[in-house]
Amino acid sequence: MDTDRKPEDSITQVESLGMFNTYSVEVRSKIDGLVKQVLFTSAGVQAITIGAFLSGSPPQLPVNAIYLLKCGWLALSISIVLSLCFMLGQVLAMVAVGFRFKSKLESGRKGAELLVAPLPMRIFNWVVGLGAFVSCAFGSMALSLAAMRLVGGLGGT
């Protein structure tokens, strides 16, 4: 009996592929959840703050807070657009992988093969996804700073 074998050595290729598939589904689920949170946060914060200025008596902001408010709204809008672009990029990446899988099946190639989206598409998704997250965070911070200046904190007068 071979006592030098590690438990992972006994995992078959089919089991490994199943484990990788489960991992991929979980990661995609986490990514989808994060994108939805970025969209929800960006749109929600924007709707609430814009609503305050469309009401009968909008708050009077110090001049330095108005700039922060505008920057925050712009950043949140950018975050929403980038999130939507990211979601579209994810769909296009899945389509590209589907075409590669179809080509593999049609060519009759046998065996396991890891099929991934083209590198430029993966880079696009990373850049756009991270950009959406950073833009949402920046927009939220800018609106928080504007609010702090409205109530007299952080150098607001």
N, C-alpha and C positions, 0 to 999 in steps of 0.2 A: 504494500500500500504506500502510495506517495504522500508523505507527510509534509512535503515542502509546498504543496499546492495551497493557494490562497482561495478563500470562498468565492472571490470575484472571477477566478479562473474557471469555475464550473458553470458560469452563466453562459447560456447559449447565445448565438447571434440573434435569434428571434426574441429571446427574453430581453436582450440589450436594446433591441429596436423598440420593443414595447415600453421599456422603461424610459427611453429617450422620447417616445411619442407622448407618454404621460407627462414628462417634464415639459415638453414643448407646449402642451395644452395648458398646463398650470402657468407657465410664463406668459403666454398670450392672454390668459385670463387676468393676470395681474396688470399687464400693460393696458388692456382694455379698461380695467377698473380705474387705473391712474388717469388715463385720458378722459374718462367720463368725469372724474373729480375735478380735473383742470377745467373742463368745459363748464361744469356746474358752478365752480367757484368763480370763474371769470365772468360768466353771464349773470350769476346771482349778485355778485358785488356791484357789477356795472348797473344792473337794473335798479338795485336799491339806491345807489348814490345818485344816479340820473333822476330817479323818481323824486328824490329830495329837492332837486333843483327845478323840477317841473311843477312842484306843488305851488299853492297860492303864495306862500312867502318863503322863497328860498333863503337859506342861511347866507349871511354876509361873511365872506371869507377874506382874510388878509391877502394882500397881493402875492406874497410868497407861497401861500397855500394854493392859490388858483393855478399856478404853474404845475405844482405837484399833482393836483387833481386832473389837469389835462393830460399830463404824462401818464398817470395811472390809468385813465380811461383808454388812452392810446395803447398802452402795454397790454391791457386786458383784451382789447379788440384784436391786437396782433396775436395774442395767445389763442383766442377762439379760432382765428383763421388758420394758424399753424396746427392746431389740434385737428381741425377738419382736413387739412392737407396731409397730416400724419396718418389719419384714418384711411384716406384715399390711397396713400402710399402703401399701407399695410395690405389693402385689398389688391392693389396692383402687384405687390410682391407675391401674394398667394396665387394670383393668376399666372405669374411667371413660373412659379414652382409647378403649378398644374400643367403648364405647357411642357416643361421639362419632363415631368412624370409621363405625360402622354407620349412624348417622343421616345422615352425609354421603353414603354410598353410596345409601341409600334415597331421599334427596331428589334425587339425580341431579346434585348440584353437581359441576362439573368443575374441574380445575386442582389445583395443589399447595396444600396447606394444612397448616400446622404444628398438630398436635393435641396439646394438653397437658392434664394433669390440672387440675381446678379449683384455684384459688389457695389456698383454705383447706386442701385436702389436701396441697398442696406445702409450705405453711408447717408443717403438722402433722409431715410427714416430716422436714423440716429440724430442727425443735425436738426431736423425739423421737430422731432419729439422733444429733445432737450431744450430747443429754443422755445417751444410752447410752455414747458415747465418753468423755465427761467423768466419768461415774459409774464406769466401768471404771478409768480412770486414777486417780481419787481412791481407790477401793477398794484398788487395788494399792499405792499410796503408803502408805495407812493400815496395811495389813498389813506392808509393809516396815518402817515406823517401829516397829510393835509388835514385830517380830522383832529389830530393832536394840536395843530396850529389853530384850528377853529375854536377849540375849547381853551386855548391859552397856554398849552404846554409846548415844549420844545421850541422856544424862541418866538412863538406866535403872539402878536399883539394886535 
